[in-house]
Amino acid sequence: MIRVFRTGAHAHRTPLSYPALAALFERDITHVERPEEADLYVFAHSLDIRAAPEELVRDWRRRRRPVVLLSEEPFWDTIWTREPLKRQIYLDTAWGALPVVQLNHATSAIFRFARIPYYLLTNHRFVNAYRYRFRRNAARSASEWLEDFRTRAQDTVFMFERRPEAFHDVRWPKADIIGLCAWRTRLAEAAEGAERLGASWQGGQTRWQLSDWHMDKLIRLDRRARSLAAFENTHQPDYVTEKFFDAMACGARPLYYADSRHRIGEFGVPDAAWLNLAGLTATEAAARLETPFLTHDFVDAWCEGQAALARLFGDTGIVLAERERLQKAVLGEFGVILEQGART
C-alpha cells in the first residue's frame, strides 16, 4: 500500500482525486492526513507546491520522501511551471526549494491513452452522454443531416474562456506543444457573425457554478450551429478533452487545431467531417470559416464519423480497458519513483 499525502487548491484534479476513478487505486493507495505519514507527497499544480505548508517542507528535509507533480493539464505546465519537458524540476516554496518529479503529458505515459482520452474517464457523465448521443446521431441518414445543417439558424459558435493575453502564445516545438488560448480568442473576435458564449464573453455564471456544466453545454448547443469551436487550450499530441466529442455529439462540425503528430485522427472521424485550422493565423482561420462546406462528401464523412464514435463509446470493454491502462500507468510510475528514492 502506497501512502499518499495530497494538499493544495487543485488537489481535486489528479487521477487519484476523482470519484469515478477511486476504485482503480483503493487497493494500492491510501490517502494520509499528515505529511510525515506519507511515502509520496502528490500535488496537481506547481502553484500548490510553491504554497506547500511548512510542515511538509520540514518533513521532506527530515525524510526526503519524493515530491510528485501529477499534472493532468498542459495549460498549467506551460503557463505556470514553464518546464513541461523536464521530469525532474525544482520549485521554490516559502520554506526553501523542493526537488519535484513531474508526471505530465510530456514526461509520462499516464496520459498517453489507448482508445479513450484520459479526461473522459474522470466522470462517468462523459461516456454516458456520448453513448446516447452518438447512437442517436448515427441513426440519421446523410440526407437528413444535410437538410438539418442547411436549416441551422447559427453558422458558428465559440464557447470557451476568453484569454487574449500574449503570454499564452507559448511553444515547445520538440514536444509539439503550442498554447492556443490567445490564438483561439483572436479567432473568435475576428470571426464575423459568430456567436460567442460563456461567462467571459457574456457575463453571468461560470461553468463551475452549474450543477452539471457538461450536460448544460450539450443541451444548450444541440443542433444549434453548423460549426462549433472545439479548440483545446493547449496543443499537445496526447491531450484530447471533451471538446471535439462535444461538437460531434451536438451535431456540429468541430473546428480544431491539430498538426500531423496530433492523435485526434485516431477516433475514426474522417478529416472531411471537421475543419483543421492548424498553422493558420487567427485572421487566416477566420477567413477559412467563410468557405462553404455543406456537400455530399462532407455529410458522407460526417455519418462515417458518427458511426465510428457510436461504436467507440458504445463498447464498455474499451472503457474498462482504458481504465485498467490508466491504473497500471499511475501505479507503475509511483513504483519507479519510490524505487529510485530508496536508492538515493
N, C-alpha and C positions, 0 to 999 in steps of 0.2 A: 504494500500500500504506500503510495507516494503522498506525502503530506504537503499541501499547498496553502500558502498564505496569499490572499488576494486583497488589494486595497486600492483606493483611488476613485475618482469621479466616473471613470469609464470601465470600472470592474465588471459591469454587466455586459460588456461587449467582447467576450472571448468565447471560443468553443466550449470552455468549461462552465460558462455562465448561463446559457440558455436552457430553460426547462425542457425544450424539445430535444436537447442533446444530452440531458443529465444521465439518462440510463446507459449511455455509452461508456461512462467513466466511473460509475458508482462502485464498481468492484475493485478498481485500481487506484483511485484518487480520493482522498478525503481532504476537506477544507478545514483548516485550523483557525483559531481565533487570534493567536498571538504569533509574531514573527519567530520567536525562539522555539516554537513547536514545529517549524516548517523544514522540509527538505528543499523546497524551492519557494522563492518569492516570485509571484507571477503578476505582471502588470499588462494592461491593454494599450496604454498610451504613454508616450515619453513624458508628457506633462505630468502624469501621475507619479512617475519615477522622480522627476525633479521636485515634486511636492511630497516625497516619501516621508513618513513620520520618523522622528528621531530614533525611536525605539528600534525600528527596522535597520537603520544605518548602523546603530551601535551593535545590534545583533550580528549584522554582516561582518563587522570588524572582529568580533569575537570568534565566529564560526566559519566565515567565508562560504556561506551557502550560496548557490547560484541565483543571480537576479535575471529573470526572463521577461523580455518584452514580447508578448504573444499578440501581435498586431494583425487584425483582420482587415485593416483599412489602409490601402496605399496612400490615400489622401493625407492621413496623419503622418505616415512615414516620410512623405516628401515635403510637406509644408512645415512640420514641427521638428521631427527628428532630423531630417535633411541628410541622412546617410542610409538610404534604403537598400544599398547593395552590400553592406557590411554585416557579417554575422556577429562580430564582436565590436561593440561600441562602448564609449564611456560617457556617462551623463552626470552633470553636476546636481547636487542637492544642497540644501541649506546646511548640511552636516558633512559635506565632503563629496567627492566624486565616487561613483559606483561603476564597476565593470558590468556590462549588460550583454546577455546573449539575445540577439534579435532574431525572432522567428516571424517572418512575414512572407509575402508572395514571392519575393525575390531570393530569399535566403533559406527557404524551407519547402518541403513537399507537402506540408499540411494543407495548403490551399490549392494545390495542383489537382483539381478534380478529374475524375474519370469520365463520368457522364452527366452528373448533376452538379452545378456550381455550388460551392460551399454555402454562400449566403442563403440559398433557397432551402437549406436544411435547418436553419436556425429557428424557424417557426413553421409548424405544420400547415399554417394557413396558405402558404405559397403553393405547395404541391396540391393541396385540396382545391384551391381556387382554379388552378391551371387544369387540373384533371377534368373538371366540369366544363370550363370554357373552351378548351381545345377540342373536346369531344363534340360540343355544340357547334363550334366553328367548322370542324371537319365534315360535318353532316350537310353543309350547304354546298350547292353546286357553283361552278365557276360563273355561270350566267347570273345567279343570284348575287354573288359577291360583286360582280361588275356593276349591276344596277344599284346595289347598295352604296358602293363607293361614289357613283355618279350623283347620287341624291344627298350626299352629306352637306350639311349647312356650312361646316367649317373646313378649310383646307388643311391648315397646320396648327398644331397645339404644342406649346412648350410648357413643361411643368417641372421645374427644378429650382433649387436655390439660386438666387441672383448673386453672383460673386464677380464683380467687374475688376477687382484689384489685380494689377500687373504681376504681383508676386506669385500668382497661381500659374503663370506661364513657365513651368519648370520642365526640364528634360534630363533624362539619363539614357542616352541612345543605346548604350551597351545592353541594358535590360529592357529596352523598348518601353520605357516609362515616360509618359507625357501628361502634364497637368492640363486638364480640359475645362476647368471651371470658368475661367475668364473667357476662353475661346467660345464656349457654348453660350455664355452670356452675351458676348458681342454678336453672335449669330442671331440669337433671339431678338436682340434690339434692331438688327439690320433687316430682318425678315418682314416684308410689307404684308399687312393684312393678317398676320398670325395672331393667335390668341395666346396670352401669357398668363398662366395660372399659378397660384400659390401665394403664401403669405409674404414672401419677399418682393413680389410684384404687385399684389393687390391689397396687402394688409390682411388682418383677420387672424384666425387660428393657424398655428403651425401644425404640421402633420403629427408631431409628438403630443399634441393636445387632444387628438382624436382617439376614440376608443379602439378603432381598427383602421389605421390610415391606409392600409393596403386595400381592404375591401372598399373603403370610401373612394379611392382612386379608380378602381376597376368599374365601380358603378357609375361614377361621375363621367368617365371618359369612354364608356362602352359605345362604340359605333358613333362617336361624336365627330371625329375628324378623319380626313383621308390619310394624314401623316401625323405621327406623334414622335416628338423628340425622345430618344432613348439613350442619350449620351451618358456614359459613366463620368464621374468626377475626375477619374484618372484612367488613362490608357495603360494597361499592363496585360500581357498576353493571357494570364490565368484569371484576371479579375473580371468576372461577369456577375452582375447583380440581377435584380428583378426587372430592370428597366426594359430590356429588349423583349422579354417574355410578356411583360405587361402590355406593350404596344400590340404585339401579335394577338394576345388574348382579348384586347379591346377591339380588334378588327381594324387596326390602323397600321399603315406601312411604317415600320421603325426607321427613324433617322439615327444613324450610328456612326461611330468613328473607330475603324479597325484596320490596321495595316496588315501586311501579309503574314506576320507571325502571330497575330491575334487568333484566339480559339473560337470566336463566335461562329465560324463556319462549320463547327463540328456537330451542330444540332439538327442537321438535315434541312435547314431552311435555305432554299436556293438564293443565290446572290440577287436574282431579278426580283425577289419579293421584298427587298429592303433597300434603302439608299445609304451607301457608304460615302461619307464625306471626308475621309482621311486625307490629309495632305493639303487641304484647301484652306485658304484664309477664311475668316468669317464672312467677308464680303463675297468671295467666290462661292462659298457654300450657300449663302442666301440667294444668289443668282441661280444656282443649280436647283433650288427648290421650285423655281418657276417652270422647270421642264415638265411637260405633260407625261404622265406615266401609265394612265389607265388604258392598257392594251390587253389583248387576249394572252399575250406572252406573260404579262405581269400576273393576271389572275390565275393562269395555269400554275405558275411558280408559287403563287400565294396559297393555292389549295394544296399543293405538294408540301409546303411548309407547315400548314395547319395539321395535315395528316401526320407528319413526322413528329410534331410536338405532342399530338394526341397519343401517339404510341409511346413516346418517351415518358411523359408524366402519368400515363395510364398503367405503366409497368411497375408494380410495387417492388418487384425483385431488384430493379435498377436502383430504386431509392434506398432499399436496405443495404445493397452492396456499397453504395456511396457512403452511407453512414459507417459501415464497417471499415472502409478505406480511411475515413477521417479518424476514427478511433485508433487504428493502428499507427497512423502517421503521428498523431499527438503523443501517444504513449511511447512510440519509438524515439521521437525527438527528446522527450523528457528522460528516457533511459540513457541516451547518449550523453546528455548534459550532466546527469548525475554520475555516470561512469567517469567522464572527463574531470569532474570536480573532485572525485575521490582520488585521482592520480596527481592532483596539484596540491 
